[in-house]
Amino acid sequence: MMSSNGGREDVLQQVSHFWSMLDDLSQSDPAAYRKFIEEQMKRGAEFNAPPELHSCVRTQILEPKPGLLYINICSWKRVPAPQDQSSSLPLCGGKLERCNTEDQGCFAVLDVALNTSVLQKRKEDKVDINNIYMLALSFAQQQHGMLLSQEYSVVSCSPKGNPDDLQCRLGFQKLPIISKQLETTSQTPAALLRQISSSQQSEEDSAAQIVCRPAEQTKANLIQVISSTFQGPQEPEYVVEVKSDAAGVPRSVELTVELPKVRSMSECQLRVSKEDVLLEVEDVYHLLLEFPKTVNEDTAAAVFSKKKRRLTLTAAVL
């Protein structure tokens, strides 16, 4: 059995040999050398491209809490393409965002991303794209414990559907890439290769955060669920209510948030505006919620119960 030191030396020798080959290539065939560098640049740029909205479907959540569900179907080159037509379909699901607004009521938004080639092939095939929509509904039910209506409609856009929100829910982080202008005359092949290797290492590190595991399906091997191994802050359980006076006039909004992992108010960061509230507990909880009524942020007051591990926020309605 080869020792780890021996294995490392072999790898270093191979890298050194590769650098030497590039050095020779830059002298003997500058055009081929530049083509190689540009191909590496192209790979990095494609990997760095953000997810893009393809279409959006809307359906009804039947259980546990009735409301509307918007599913944004996105194309993303970071999601692997299926190996062949009989293989399972790799799919990346974003964070489920629940909202409650005065005009929309209770609704939720979920982003589902597939490889760009998958959606391009199905663009002209209505039967095929309907299958994608049904798979997205199935994914939402299994991953988030919902019971959904199997009837859906295709809509032009969803609430919370702007690119920044979509990219955030899918966990997109733009990676640094090499400058497009490569001065090959001022840098040695070894130096350029180190830059490319550094960029590709960033790609590999990011790709390593994406893992495949089989989703439990009525049809086996129908979907591969792609999810990040990085476990970010969770959305805590909450209840938001509008308190009215005896005449039925809305007077205040009360938000109650369950925070079982929090010991004191000092761990919580709150930002309140007229339209929404942001609650963050570093690496533990994250809640961004739109108020059902516009509030006066100057009247906002929060109390944390150490016994119940519960935060209660109240604010007067404007």
Secondary structure, DSSP 8 states (H G I E B T S, - for coil): ---HHHHHHHHHHHHHHHHHHHHHHHHH-HHHHHHHHHHHHHHHHHHT---EEEEEEEEEEEESS-EEEEEEEEE-TTS---SSTTS-EEEEE---EEEEETTTEEEEEEEEEE-HHHHHHTSS-HHHHHHHHHHHHHHHHHHHT-EEEEEEEEES--TT-SHHHHHHHTT--------S---TTTS-HHHHHHHHHHHHHHHHHHHTTEEEEE---SSTTSEEEEEES----B---EEEEEEE-TTS-EEEEEEEEE-TT--SGGG-EEEE-SSEEEEEETTTEEEEEE-SS-B-GGG-EEEEETTTTEEEEEEEB-
